[in-house]
Amino acid sequence: MRSVGYDFVASQHFGIGMNSHQCGTVIAGAAPRTSVLDPWCRAHDLENLWVVDAGFFPSSGAMNPALTIAAQALRVVAESDLAS
């Protein structure tokens, strides 16, 4: 980061025991051959299953993902037939 101009760089390394935001257990994508969910978090193989927890994340940084999970759940409901 310093090599691109940042004067101050803070970092904190976490071991596996410190990981509290488990994400990324269900791959989302367009192709059923390479993913479990479609881009709208609907299962490719089950017509009535949506996954709107942190499983659809490819990974998670150090920040709590709760607001992004809530926003994704609202997006999925708004763009699907779940709202009716």
Secondary structure, 3 states (H helix, E strand, C coil): CHHHCCCCCCCCCCCHHHCCCCCCCCCECCCCCCCCECCCCEECCCCCCECCCHHHCCCCCCCCCHHHHHHHHHHHHHHCHHHC
